[in-house]
Amino acid sequence: MNGGSYKIFELTQSCQATVIPGGQPMLLQAGEEVVVTQTLGGSATVQTSMGYLVRISAEDSEALGLCEPVVKSVLVDGAPFDIDQVLGQLRNVFDPEIPINVVDLGLIYGCDAQALDDGSYRIEIKMSMTAPGCGMGDVLKKDARAEVELVPGVSEVDVELVWEPPWGQDRMSAAARLQLGMF
């Protein structure tokens, strides 16, 4: 396989992956060579020797043998709750095909906090995908929930996929458009 400017890795152990964009599970075997196209938010997007583009979760990324640990945001327990912390954590969730986080990509349609009787918060997130047929919705929902659960004071997280209004490039932040060369 020709990796071009991308780095080729040999998997050190078998691991689960998710086919992009269909969302089907795929087992990658130890010893298989893959080309890493993106490592963001702890997960990795790789191209297999058979040409499939797949996502390896942060939990399974050790199969790539990457030595650098994932640096997570440092959140302080006891600090007052701030919805900006939630959005900050959502910026750790990346589209597996486009190297932009879901906030700047404009996939977050709503993010609301409701105070609960015990002093904790329930976070309700409405998010979309770049295309209705994208099979990665459940994967990104899981990633979003896991990131937001790290925010001190958050005890419940609900992530709902919505399709109205349809996502469009106009929802992207100026920084995301600039990064993708869409001035």
C-alpha positions in Angstrom: 0.0 0.0 0.0 1.4 3.4 -0.9 1.0 5.7 2.1 2.1 8.9 0.2 2.8 11.5 2.9 0.8 9.5 5.5 2.5 7.1 8.0 2.1 3.3 7.7 1.5 1.4 10.9 1.4 -2.3 11.6 -1.3 -3.1 14.1 0.3 -4.6 17.2 -2.9 -6.3 18.2 -6.3 -7.0 16.7 -8.9 -4.3 17.3 -12.4 -3.3 16.4 -12.9 -0.5 13.9 -16.0 1.2 12.3 -16.3 1.6 8.6 -16.7 5.2 7.4 -19.2 6.4 6.5 -21.5 3.4 6.8 -20.9 2.7 10.5 -20.5 -1.1 10.2 -18.1 -2.8 12.6 -14.9 -4.4 11.2 -12.3 -6.4 13.0 -8.7 -5.4 12.0 -6.1 -8.2 12.6 -2.8 -7.9 14.4 0.0 -7.4 11.8 -2.3 -5.7 9.3 -0.8 -2.6 7.8 -2.9 0.6 7.9 -2.3 4.2 6.8 -3.2 6.7 9.5 -4.9 9.7 7.9 -6.0 11.5 11.0 -5.6 11.2 14.8 -7.8 13.7 16.6 -9.7 13.5 19.9 -8.0 10.2 20.8 -9.5 8.3 17.9 -7.7 7.5 14.6 -9.0 7.3 11.0 -7.0 4.8 9.0 -7.1 3.3 5.5 -6.8 -0.5 5.5 -4.8 -2.5 3.0 -8.1 -3.3 1.2 -8.9 0.4 0.8 -11.5 0.8 3.5 -11.5 4.0 5.5 -12.2 3.1 9.2 -12.2 4.7 12.5 -10.4 3.2 15.5 -11.7 4.4 18.8 -9.5 6.0 21.5 -10.0 2.8 23.6 -8.6 0.6 20.7 -6.0 3.1 19.4 -3.2 1.4 21.3 -3.2 -1.3 18.6 -1.5 1.4 16.4 1.4 1.5 18.9 1.3 5.2 19.1 3.4 6.3 22.0 2.0 9.7 22.6 -0.9 9.7 25.2 -4.1 11.5 24.4 -4.1 14.9 26.2 -7.5 15.5 27.7 -8.8 18.8 29.0 -8.2 19.4 32.6 -11.4 20.1 34.4 -11.4 21.0 38.1 -14.0 19.5 40.5 -15.5 22.1 42.8 -15.4 24.9 40.2 -18.8 26.4 39.4 -20.6 24.8 36.5 -20.1 26.6 33.1 -21.8 25.6 29.9 -18.6 26.7 28.1 -16.9 23.6 29.7 -19.4 21.4 27.9 -18.7 23.1 24.6 -15.0 22.8 25.3 -15.4 19.0 25.8 -17.4 18.7 22.6 -14.5 20.2 20.8 -12.6 16.9 21.6 -15.1 15.1 19.3 -14.0 15.0 15.7 -15.7 14.0 12.4 -13.7 10.9 11.2 -13.5 12.2 7.6 -13.1 15.9 8.1 -10.4 17.0 10.6 -12.7 19.5 12.3 -14.4 19.1 15.7 -18.2 18.8 15.8 -18.7 22.3 17.4 -16.7 24.2 14.7 -18.1 21.9 12.0 -21.6 23.2 13.1 -23.0 19.8 14.0 -24.1 21.0 17.4 -27.6 22.5 17.0 -28.4 22.9 20.7 -26.7 22.4 24.0 -28.7 23.1 27.1 -28.1 22.6 30.8 -30.9 21.9 33.3 -30.2 22.2 37.0 -31.3 19.1 38.9 -32.6 18.9 42.5 -29.3 17.4 43.7 -27.3 20.4 42.4 -25.9 18.5 39.4 -26.8 19.2 35.7 -28.5 17.3 32.9 -27.1 18.3 29.5 -29.3 18.0 26.5 -27.5 18.1 23.2 -29.0 18.2 19.7 -26.5 17.3 17.0 -26.6 16.5 13.3 -24.3 14.8 10.8 -23.0 16.2 7.6 -25.3 13.8 5.6 -28.5 12.0 6.7 -27.2 8.7 5.5 -24.0 8.9 7.6 -23.7 5.7 9.7 -21.3 7.4 12.1 -24.1 9.1 14.1 -24.1 6.6 16.9 -20.3 6.6 17.2 -20.2 10.4 17.4 -23.1 10.5 19.9 -21.2 8.1 22.1 -18.1 10.2 21.9 -20.0 13.4 22.7 -21.7 11.8 25.7 -18.4 10.4 27.0 -16.7 13.8 26.7 -19.5 15.8 28.4 -19.7 13.3 31.2 -16.2 14.4 32.2 -17.5 17.9 33.0 -17.7 18.4 36.8 -21.3 18.7 38.0 -22.8 16.8 35.0 -24.7 13.8 36.1 -26.9 13.1 33.0 -26.2 13.6 29.3 -28.7 13.1 26.5 -27.5 13.4 22.9 -30.2 13.4 20.2 -29.5 13.3 16.4 -31.6 15.8 14.5 -32.0 16.4 10.8 -33.8 19.7 10.7 -32.6 22.0 9.5 -30.3 20.0 7.2 -26.6 20.6 7.9 -24.9 22.9 5.4 -21.4 24.4 5.1 -22.8 27.7 6.3 -23.0 26.2 9.8 -19.2 25.9 10.0 -17.3 28.4 12.1 -15.1 30.9 10.2 -12.0 29.1 11.6 -13.2 25.7 10.2 -13.9 27.2 6.8 -10.5 28.8 6.8 -8.8 25.5 7.8 -10.6 23.7 4.9 -9.8 26.5 2.4 -13.4 27.6 2.1 -13.1 31.4 2.4 
